[in-house]
Amino acid sequence: MSAERIEMIRERLTTTLQPAELEIIDESAKHAGHAGAASGGGHFIVNIVATAFNDKTLIQRHRLVYDALDDIMHREIHALSIQAKTPEES
């Protein structure tokens, strides 16, 4: 299921934000036994570089990522750590 979740995340972020770089790390195993893990949602780190973040605040960048993943948040994803940069910042 983990590989499927990563592909879901990758597909949505790629389609929506067209990143120059995208790394998705599944940390779900580190959270086994955690209350959120019981619901079946995974814990992920997303490192993303995209021109869509140009002239955006950190909160706006995170909102773009969350909007792209909206339909799978809290169902497939329990926790998400985001590092969002512009190409110039990477």
C-alpha positions as CSV (number, residue, x, y, z in Angstrom):
1,M,0.0,0.0,0.0
2,S,2.9,2.4,0.7
3,A,4.1,2.4,-2.9
4,E,0.5,3.0,-4.1
5,R,0.2,6.0,-1.7
6,I,3.5,7.4,-2.9
7,E,2.4,7.1,-6.5
8,M,-0.9,8.9,-5.6
9,I,1.0,11.7,-4.0
10,R,3.5,11.9,-6.9
11,E,0.7,11.9,-9.5
12,R,-1.3,14.7,-7.9
13,L,1.7,16.9,-7.2
14,T,3.2,16.4,-10.6
15,T,-0.1,17.1,-12.4
16,T,-0.9,20.2,-10.3
17,L,2.5,21.8,-9.6
18,Q,4.8,20.4,-12.3
19,P,7.8,20.2,-10.0
20,A,11.4,20.4,-11.2
21,E,12.3,18.1,-8.3
22,L,10.1,15.9,-6.1
23,E,11.1,13.5,-3.4
24,I,8.5,11.6,-1.3
25,I,9.6,9.7,1.8
26,D,7.4,7.3,3.6
27,E,8.0,7.4,7.3
28,S,4.9,5.4,8.3
29,A,6.9,2.6,9.8
30,K,8.4,5.0,12.3
31,H,4.9,5.8,13.6
32,A,3.6,2.2,14.0
33,G,1.4,2.2,17.1
34,H,0.7,5.9,16.9
35,A,-3.1,6.8,17.0
36,G,-3.0,8.2,13.5
37,A,-1.4,5.1,12.1
38,A,-4.4,3.0,13.4
39,S,-6.7,4.9,11.0
40,G,-4.6,3.6,8.1
41,G,-3.2,7.0,7.0
42,G,0.6,7.2,6.3
43,H,3.2,9.6,7.4
44,F,5.1,11.3,4.6
45,I,7.8,13.9,3.9
46,V,7.6,15.8,0.6
47,N,10.5,17.7,-0.7
48,I,9.4,19.7,-3.7
49,V,10.9,22.3,-6.0
50,A,8.6,24.1,-8.4
51,T,8.3,27.5,-10.1
52,A,4.7,27.5,-8.9
53,F,6.2,28.6,-5.5
54,N,7.7,31.8,-7.0
55,D,6.5,34.9,-5.1
56,K,4.6,32.7,-2.6
57,T,4.9,32.7,1.2
58,L,5.6,29.5,3.0
59,I,2.0,29.2,4.0
60,Q,0.8,29.7,0.4
61,R,3.3,27.1,-0.8
62,H,2.0,24.6,1.7
63,R,-1.6,25.4,0.8
64,L,-0.8,24.6,-2.9
65,V,0.6,21.2,-1.8
66,Y,-2.4,20.5,0.5
67,D,-4.9,21.6,-2.2
68,A,-3.2,19.2,-4.7
69,L,-3.6,16.4,-2.2
70,D,-7.0,17.4,-0.9
71,D,-9.0,14.3,-1.8
72,I,-6.5,11.9,-0.1
73,M,-5.7,13.9,3.0
74,H,-6.9,12.2,6.2
75,R,-7.8,9.0,4.2
76,E,-4.4,8.0,2.7
77,I,-2.3,10.6,4.5
78,H,-2.3,11.1,8.3
79,A,0.8,13.4,8.5
80,L,2.7,15.4,6.0
81,S,5.9,17.3,6.4
82,I,6.5,19.7,3.5
83,Q,9.7,21.4,2.2
84,A,8.6,23.6,-0.7
85,K,11.2,25.6,-2.6
86,T,11.6,27.5,-5.8
87,P,14.3,26.4,-8.3
88,E,16.4,29.4,-7.2
89,E,16.2,28.3,-3.6
90,S,17.2,24.7,-4.2
